[in-house]
Amino acid sequence: MWSRIHQTCFIAHGAFRALVPQPHERIAISSFHILHLLFPIVPLIYMGYLTRRPDTFTLRLLLLPLVVAVTIGTYFRFMWAEPHLNLYNCVQGMLAQIICAKAIDFAWRKEGVLKIDEVRPGVARNSDAVKSNGDGHPKPIPSDPAGPALAWLYDALEVILSNRGLGWQFGVGVHVPHEEKSLERGSFLFATFISFVKNYLILDLLESLIKLVPDVGTPQGGTIFKAELPFLYRYALSTAIHVATHSCTLAACQLSYDLITIFGVLFLGSSPSAWPPVVDHPWQSDSLHVFWSKRWHQLLRETFFVFGGFFGRIIAGNIGMLFGTFIGSGLFHEFGAYALGRGFDIIVPLFFALQAPLLLCERVWRKYTGYRIGGLYGKLWVCFCLGILGQPLSDSWHRRGLRSWLIVPPSLSPTRQFIIPSIRHALGGTGTDILEFIVGST
């Protein structure tokens, strides 16, 4: 029996390494390989097309292994060799997982991916519309504005790009943040542009300041816990780096969404109402439930469900879905970091998996006290769970150089051009080594 298990593990490891080579066996990306990186998108578009057509369930299931193998085999085989381009390796790893999750999601739904008012792809449930046609059979929803020639491509891209599921059955129940901007087209575009500039400046400031800490934010990587500092200074610095790191993530997410929103409204003629905010003031969260289900972005909600929530629900109902979804989230983030070629760190999946029992603690508190966690104590609870317990997560990423990317070029960085030189001048020298400054002040 043990020999059979060993043989099975050997075969599985060989199959894994066939798709995900060791870092030293990966191929350095050049301009010649750009088309290779675009190729996995083609079968995904075809899968998106099929999931919007009836009677394609068997074909989608047959195509699924091919789509997954091509995607993983491409994005984990090629790598950006320059250390300052580590970000793109991580992005490739995450993109591979998103494509695989979408392909799985498109394949397992027997009827295809349906909009809220549909009974079959392109067929409305609206009984009034059915009666007006004079018979009892549902009629197709009117074609999309792309026209007959490109209707297939429009259908495919529409379902592929619907990450939050707004208007789709799989997105029912997702929180949609309230739009605070005017929906008048000109005012909306101007407000979105101001938001883009604000997030650009925040991202530039925080990214630049993080890189002032020795080793942290470099391609070689370094811990955020500096042992040479006194206890209070050490953890004050690690907390500041941790908060700045995830604030960078938040600013980058909003900045990207602002840019896509401007493109969609200005050049594609989309309605401003089709672009609700991507996050809902996460700093105001007064419970983990509010943070994860409403305040934080929901762009990868379905991806995490596919990677863990679906199987968790089969095994243990809603509790299993809760644990499975967060485990799926942890694996998604860690396999993205694994694409850096710096090994697998269990700390990342553990942090996300920990969120499930912490959320259950909130439920137990409400059940036995009759009060929902909230207010000042709720905010402190969120700060502890994310700001303190989350620091090993940031440390894992920084130790492997994940946050070493240079998003804003120095020539376009107000912080590097003006703020850092001012700090140098204020410190009376040419160095801006935060660690030396802190040690000197103690």
ABEGO torsion letter per residue (X at the ends): XAAAAAAAAAAAAAAAAAABBBAAABBBBBAAAAAAAAAAAAAAAAAAAAAABBGAAAAAAAAAAAAAAAAAAAAAABBBABAAAAAAAAAAAAAAAAAAAAAAAAAABAAEBBBAABABBGBBABAAAAAAAGBABBBBBBBBAAEAAAAAAAAAAAAAABAAGBGBAAABGBBBBBBABBABAAAAAAAAAAAAAAAAAAAAAAAAAAAABBGBGBAAEBBABBAABBAAAAAAAAAAAAAAAAAAAAAAAAAAAAAAAAAAAAAAGBBAAABBBABBGAAABABAAAAAAAABBAAAAAAAAAAAAAAAAAAAEAAAAAAAAAAAAAAAAAAAAAAAGAEBBAAAAAAAAAAAAAAAAAAAAAAAAGBBBBEAAAAAAAAAAAAAAAAAAAAAAAAAGAAABBABBAAABAAAAAAAAAAAAAAGBABABAAAAAAAAX
